[in-house]
Amino acid sequence: MFWNLFLKECRLQWREKRFVWSLVVLLLLAVPAVAVGFAHYRSDLSEVEAGAVAERERWVQQGPKNPHSAAHYGIFVFRPVSPLRVWDQGITPFAGGVVFTEAHIKTDASYETAQDQSTLSRFGSLTPAFVLLYLVPLFLMINGFALISGEREQGTLRLLSASAADPRRLLAAKWLSLFPIVLLVGGVMLGLGLVLLWGRLPAANLLTASALCALVLLLYYGTIANMTLLCSAVLRSSHQVLVCLLLFWMTSSLVVPKLAASAAESWFPTPDREAFHGAMKQEKKSGMDGHDPADQRVARIRTETLAKYGVEKEEDLPINIDGLLMQEDENYGNKVFDRYYEELAAVHAQQERVFQWSSLLSPLLPARVLSMTLAGADSGTQHRFNEAVEVFRRDYVELLNTDMMHESRSGDWRYQADEGLWSRVPVFTFDFGSPLSRFATQSAALGMLLLWFLITGVLTAWLAPKFLQKVTP
């Protein structure tokens, strides 16, 4: 009985021109979306690889130079490109992809690709995530709004309800009839993505990412199907159902994300970049909390070093005290940087909590967060990249200062190192981690999406049969 109802609903869907055109449009968008995403990935990967090779040559072939001068010569670090960005570009167009590293200074990533985009393109780009998270739900609503209200208006709902042994079976059949279009479009996009990315990621990671992506989409589409069926059962006219669903889609997809971002920035504002770095520079000079200014630190280190080696003149030291002073200044500056960036991370964490609570108003928010996380294009991955760059900066600056400290004498600024030292600086690497490990960091978003699915499902299972029974003779 149930499968007969399901097949009947599917046949009715296929007879609808609205359904056929929706499917055609989605497929016409699905394939180019994957192709465009893959083209962007290959272009970005080529640029990053070429930039990294050129930068390595520039650094290694800089010629003889004082190590501390080389530390200010600096190294450009390029953010690697995850193959899963084919799926979702996330925040990467708006987060800098290049970091210039040098001694004494911690810089932020710059060269955002969004700066090179047109104003129109910033409203959204054609990616698989855009098609599946924004457009497919819209088409689900357009194709499903009349599932029950349409039967009511045509006078067939009474007969249909009477012929079904259980109203919930009828609802389940109609609910499932919404999913063939989802499975077809989603299957085409995921399948094409697997083919294009096979060999660019470990097979286990690629298959895990695809499975987790399917889980997110099923929970998200299940929520949309619940909302669609509930509105179609509760509201009396198809016109009211369509208006209600379109308002929900606009609010969930466009209004709530914008309001959440504005509220997060308003309640927990991000410090001005120039003021932030200016405050760090001043505190490094005057000392943390106004204590231990730079000149006093230098004098104390000089005195302690002379006493440690039992000499009265810096020229008699077995090390170059200038190299030691440089490294001690780095160590102190790193403490200042850590303090300020921990405070900044706390602000960002508060902003993310605003987004988490805003997810109660929109199922798109947690679905989008999970999508970006799987693609390695979320704020958490960007934060880990920035931390890895800072570790790299501190390590190579310490290597240069240590060489100056042990390979030259105090006051000898004519000492020069060569390619032998420059080549000892390792090539920067960054591990995105496995899709499962990244996904595990977003348990709150997964919980919110699951909550949406369960609440709408319970409401649909509870209320919709009551309205069906009202028309049963």
C-alpha positions as a printed Julia matrix, in Angstrom:
473×3 Matrix{Float64}:
   0.0    0.0     0.0
   2.72   2.46    0.99
   4.86   1.86   -2.08
   1.83   2.18   -4.34
   1.16   5.58   -2.81
   4.82   6.57   -3.21
   4.95   5.5    -6.86
   1.69   7.3    -7.54
   3.08  10.52   -6.06
   6.25  10.17   -8.1
   4.27   9.68  -11.31
   2.2   12.76  -10.52
   5.4   14.74   -9.91
   6.83  13.73  -13.29
   3.64  14.77  -15.04
   4.0   18.28  -13.68
   5.73  20.64  -16.1
   6.9   22.57  -13.07
   8.81  19.56  -11.83
  10.37  18.76  -15.23
  11.52  22.32  -15.79
  12.92  22.51  -12.27
  14.92  19.37  -12.84
  16.23  20.62  -16.19
  17.26  23.97  -14.74
  18.99  22.38  -11.76
  20.92  19.94  -13.94
  21.9   22.76  -16.29
  23.3   24.59  -13.26
  24.75  21.55  -11.49
  27.28  20.49  -14.11
  28.65  24.01  -14.8
  28.84  24.63  -11.03
  31.14  21.66  -10.53
  33.12  22.55  -13.66
  33.54  26.18  -12.58
  34.54  25.11   -9.06
  37.14  22.72  -10.46
  38.47  25.39  -12.84
  38.82  27.84   -9.92
  40.6   25.19   -7.9
  43.11  24.4   -10.67
  43.75  28.09  -11.32
  44.28  28.86   -7.63
  46.46  25.78   -7.18
  48.63  26.75  -10.14
  49.09  30.29   -8.82
  49.93  29.14   -5.29
  52.41  26.51   -6.47
  54.11  28.94   -8.85
  54.24  31.62   -6.18
  55.7   29.23   -3.6
  58.42  28.04   -6.01
  59.34  31.61   -7.0
  59.42  32.7    -3.35
  61.67  29.81   -2.38
  64.1   30.75   -5.15
  64.02  34.4    -4.07
  64.82  33.45   -0.48
  67.55  30.88   -1.13
  69.22  33.0    -3.82
  69.17  36.31   -1.92
  72.96  36.3    -1.71
  75.35  36.91    1.21
  73.7   38.94    3.93
  73.67  39.52    7.66
  71.19  37.0     9.18
  69.17  39.7    10.86
  68.93  41.62    7.6
  67.68  38.4     6.03
  65.08  38.12    8.81
  63.73  41.5     7.67
  64.07  40.46    4.03
  61.28  38.12    4.99
  59.4   35.26    3.39
  56.01  35.3     1.68
  53.84  32.36    2.71
  51.04  31.18    0.44
  47.93  29.47    1.77
  47.61  25.98    0.21
  44.52  25.11   -1.77
  42.32  22.25   -0.59
  40.89  20.13   -3.44
  37.56  20.15   -1.58
  37.25  23.87   -2.31
  35.73  22.67   -5.58
  32.63  22.14   -3.45
  32.56  25.35   -1.42
  34.87  28.37   -1.47
  33.65  29.48    1.94
  35.47  32.47    3.41
  38.64  32.03    1.35
  37.85  34.79   -1.18
  37.56  37.22    1.74
  40.43  35.9     3.88
  43.91  36.79    2.71
  45.82  34.07    0.92
  49.36  35.45    1.34
  51.24  36.33    4.54
  54.5   38.27    4.61
  56.62  37.08    7.52
  59.61  38.87    9.02
  61.36  39.54   12.33
  59.65  41.5    15.13
  56.29  41.7    13.35
  53.25  39.43   13.15
  51.27  40.31   10.05
  47.82  39.24    8.94
  46.99  37.48    5.7
  46.36  39.83    2.79
  45.63  39.82   -0.96
  41.97  38.78   -0.7
  40.75  37.48   -4.05
  37.35  39.1    -3.43
  39.04  42.47   -3.97
  39.53  41.53   -7.62
  35.91  40.53   -8.13
  33.16  42.7    -9.52
  30.49  44.05   -7.19
  27.89  41.73   -8.72
  30.0   38.6    -8.2
  30.21  39.26   -4.47
  26.51  38.49   -4.09
  27.28  34.84   -4.79
  29.22  32.66   -7.18
  28.15  29.53   -8.99
  29.48  26.72   -6.8
  28.06  23.28   -5.97
  27.35  24.54   -2.44
  25.35  27.48   -3.78
  23.25  25.23   -6.0
  22.61  22.58   -3.35
  22.17  24.81   -0.31
  20.25  27.7    -1.87
  18.59  26.63   -5.12
  17.6   23.02   -4.47
  15.59  23.94   -1.32
  13.82  26.63   -3.34
  12.88  24.11   -6.03
  11.75  21.64   -3.37
   9.33  24.23   -2.05
   8.09  25.2    -5.51
   7.44  21.57   -6.43
   5.98  20.51   -3.1
   3.83  23.41   -1.96
   0.64  21.91   -3.45
   1.2   18.31   -2.35
  -1.7   18.49    0.11
  -3.27  21.92   -0.43
  -3.6   21.18   -4.13
  -5.44  17.93   -3.4
  -7.71  19.82   -1.02
  -8.55  22.46   -3.64
  -9.26  19.82   -6.3
 -11.53  17.91   -3.93
  -9.45  14.7    -4.11
  -7.96  14.89   -0.62
 -11.06  13.41    1.04
 -11.03  10.37   -1.26
  -7.23  10.01   -0.96
  -7.34  10.2     2.82
 -10.14   7.64    2.99
  -8.26   5.18    0.76
  -5.14   5.29    2.94
  -5.14   3.0     5.97
  -3.06   5.48    7.91
  -2.76   9.23    7.15
   0.88   9.04    8.15
   1.53   6.63    5.29
   0.08   9.13    2.87
   2.25  11.88    4.37
   5.34   9.68    4.25
   4.7    8.86    0.59
   4.31  12.52   -0.3
   7.4   13.41    1.78
   9.55  10.84   -0.01
   8.23  11.91   -3.42
  10.14  15.17   -3.0
  13.49  13.42   -2.92
  14.01  11.96   -6.42
  14.99  15.41   -7.71
  17.35  15.81   -4.74
  18.96  12.42   -5.23
  19.36  12.97   -8.96
  20.88  16.46   -8.79
  22.95  15.75   -5.69
  24.11  12.43   -7.08
  25.23  14.02  -10.34
  27.2   16.72   -8.54
  28.8   14.45   -5.96
  29.6   11.84   -8.6
  31.18  14.38  -10.92
  33.15  15.81   -8.01
  34.45  12.35   -7.1
  35.61  11.77  -10.68
  37.39  15.13  -10.93
  39.08  14.92   -7.51
  39.98  11.24   -7.53
  43.73  10.98   -6.97
  44.06  14.54   -5.68
  43.1   13.42   -2.17
  43.51  10.11   -0.36
  40.55   7.95   -1.35
  39.48   7.56    2.29
  39.35  11.33    2.79
  37.44  11.92   -0.43
  34.87   9.22    0.3
  34.51  10.38    3.92
  33.94  13.96    2.81
  31.32  12.81    0.29
  29.51  10.7     2.9
  29.48  13.53    5.45
  28.31  15.97    2.78
  25.44  13.61    1.92
  24.51  13.41    5.6
  24.35  17.19    5.92
  22.28  17.52    2.77
  19.82  14.83    3.81
  19.25  16.5     7.18
  18.9   19.9     5.52
  16.57  18.72    2.75
  14.63  16.65    5.24
  13.99  19.84    7.21
  12.86  21.67    4.07
  10.58  18.76    3.11
   9.1   18.78    6.62
   8.39  22.51    6.4
   6.9   22.14    2.93
   4.58  19.29    3.9
   3.55  20.95    7.17
   2.62  24.25    5.5
   0.79  22.43    2.7
  -1.27  20.5     5.26
  -2.02  23.33    7.69
  -2.73  26.22    5.3
  -5.92  26.0     3.29
  -4.88  27.44   -0.08
  -1.88  26.66   -2.27
  -1.33  30.38   -2.72
  -0.9   30.83    1.03
   1.44  27.84    1.19
   3.66  29.15   -1.61
   3.86  32.64   -0.11
   4.66  31.21    3.32
   7.4   28.94    1.97
   8.97  31.66   -0.17
   9.02  33.99    2.83
  10.69  31.25    4.88
  13.29  30.68    2.14
  14.07  34.39    1.83
  14.26  34.85    5.58
  16.34  31.74    6.16
  18.7   32.19    3.22
  19.06  35.96    2.93
  17.74  37.87    5.93
  18.87  35.82    8.95
  22.51  35.36    7.8
  22.82  39.1     7.17
  21.21  40.02   10.48
  23.36  37.48   12.33
  26.54  38.94   10.83
  25.46  42.49   11.66
  24.46  41.54   15.21
  27.73  39.68   15.83
  29.8   42.63   14.64
  27.66  45.12   16.54
  27.66  43.26   19.86
  31.26  42.04   19.66
  33.08  44.4    17.27
  36.36  43.36   15.71
  39.14  45.83   16.64
  40.34  48.22   13.96
  43.36  46.64   12.26
  45.62  49.71   12.47
  44.7   50.39   16.09
  45.19  46.72   16.95
  48.7   46.53   15.52
  49.57  49.96   16.87
  48.63  48.86   20.39
  50.78  45.74   20.07
  53.75  47.78   18.87
  53.37  50.27   21.7
  53.06  47.57   24.38
  56.09  45.79   23.04
  58.04  49.03   23.38
  56.71  50.19   26.77
  56.34  46.7    28.25
  53.3   44.6    29.02
  50.9   46.56   31.23
  53.38  49.46   31.24
  56.09  47.49   33.05
  59.55  46.47   31.85
  60.04  48.84   28.87
  62.36  47.86   26.04
  65.39  49.91   27.11
  65.29  48.43   30.62
  64.97  44.91   29.23
  67.99  45.43   26.97
  70.1   46.83   29.84
  69.15  43.93   32.11
  69.97  41.31   29.48
  73.33  42.89   28.8
  74.2   42.88   32.51
  72.99  39.32   33.06
  74.88  38.02   30.01
  78.17  39.62   31.09
  77.74  38.14   34.56
  76.86  34.71   33.14
  80.09  34.47   31.13
  82.24  36.27   33.76
  83.49  39.06   31.5
  83.35  42.85   31.72
  83.22  43.76   28.03
  80.82  42.61   25.38
  83.76  42.13   23.0
  85.03  39.38   25.3
  81.81  37.36   25.12
  81.99  34.02   23.27
  78.72  34.91   21.56
  77.39  37.88   19.63
  75.2   39.65   22.17
  73.38  41.46   19.37
  72.02  38.13   18.13
  70.97  37.28   21.68
  69.24  40.64   22.1
  67.41  40.16   18.82
  66.1   36.78   19.88
  65.12  38.0    23.36
  63.21  40.83   21.71
  61.47  38.22   19.55
  60.56  36.16   22.6
  59.11  39.16   24.41
  57.26  40.33   21.31
  55.77  36.86   20.87
  54.28  37.07   24.37
  52.67  40.38   23.42
  51.38  38.93   20.14
  49.96  35.89   21.9
  48.13  38.03   24.43
  46.52  40.3    21.84
  45.61  37.49   19.45
  44.09  35.45   22.27
  41.86  38.44   23.02
  41.02  38.7    19.31
  40.24  34.97   19.2
  37.89  35.47   22.16
  36.03  38.17   20.2
  35.74  35.86   17.2
  34.48  33.05   19.45
  31.75  35.35   20.78
  30.79  36.27   17.22
  30.58  32.58   16.31
  28.3   31.96   19.28
  25.95  34.59   17.9
  25.89  32.63   14.63
  25.27  29.4    16.5
  22.23  30.8    18.3
  21.04  32.43   15.08
  20.88  28.92   13.65
  17.68  28.54   15.64
  16.15  30.9    13.07
  17.63  29.37    9.94
  18.59  25.78    9.04
  20.83  27.18    6.31
  23.34  28.6     8.81
  24.42  25.27   10.33
  24.3   23.57    6.93
  26.56  26.26    5.46
  29.0   26.08    8.37
  29.29  22.31    7.96
  29.71  22.69    4.2
  32.57  25.2     4.57
  34.22  23.07    7.23
  34.2   19.97    5.03
  35.75  22.02    2.22
  38.49  23.37    4.51
  37.27  26.88    3.75
  35.94  27.86    7.17
  37.18  30.28    9.8
  38.59  27.47   11.95
  40.85  26.26    9.14
  41.91  29.83    8.4
  42.8   30.29   12.08
  44.9   27.11   12.06
  46.66  28.32    8.92
  47.49  31.64   10.58
  48.85  29.82   13.63
  50.99  27.54   11.45
  52.42  30.59    9.65
  53.3   32.21   12.97
  55.08  29.06   14.17
  57.0   28.99   10.89
  57.96  32.67   11.29
  59.19  32.24   14.85
  61.21  29.15   14.0
  63.11  30.6    11.05
  63.75  33.94   12.76
  65.17  32.06   15.76
  67.35  30.02   13.39
  68.77  33.22   11.86
  69.33  34.93   15.21
  71.0   31.82   16.63
  73.37  31.67   13.67
  74.29  35.33   14.17
  74.75  34.75   17.91
  77.16  31.8    17.53
  78.89  32.46   14.21
  79.97  36.08   14.83
  81.19  38.29   17.63
  79.51  41.21   19.37
  79.57  44.4    17.34
  80.48  42.56   14.13
  77.65  43.66   11.83
  79.81  42.86    8.82
  79.23  39.14    9.29
  77.32  37.62    6.39
  75.69  34.24    5.98
  75.1   32.59    2.62
  72.9   30.1     0.83
  73.96  27.37    3.23
  71.96  29.08    6.0
  69.07  30.21    3.82
  68.5   26.65    2.58
  68.24  25.41    6.19
  64.97  27.31    6.53
  62.34  24.64    5.78
  59.62  24.99    3.18
  56.3   25.97    4.76
  53.72  23.18    4.85
  50.17  23.1     6.14
  48.01  20.08    6.9
  44.28  20.62    6.43
  43.56  17.54    8.51
  41.04  14.87    7.6
  37.45  15.83    6.71
  36.25  13.83    9.71
  38.52  15.69   12.15
  37.37  19.05   10.8
  33.73  17.94   10.84
  34.08  16.89   14.49
  34.91  20.5    15.45
  31.41  21.59   14.35
  29.33  19.42   16.67
  27.24  22.48   17.64
  26.31  23.16   14.0
  25.48  19.5    13.43
  23.36  19.53   16.59
  21.46  22.6    15.41
  20.75  21.05   12.01
  19.62  17.82   13.63
  17.4   19.84   15.98
  15.75  21.56   13.01
  15.13  18.19   11.35
  13.66  16.6    14.49
  11.45  19.53   15.51
   9.99  20.03   12.04
   9.6   16.29   11.66
   7.73  15.94   14.96
   5.48  18.9    14.14
   4.72  17.47   10.71
   4.0   13.98   12.07
   1.78  15.44   14.8
  -0.13  18.26   13.1
  -0.41  17.2     9.47
  -2.44  14.01   10.11
  -4.92  16.02   12.2
  -5.66  18.26    9.23
  -5.9   15.25    6.93
  -8.41  13.59    9.27
 -10.6   16.72    9.22
 -11.45  16.03    5.61
 -11.98  12.31    6.06
 -15.67  11.31    5.95
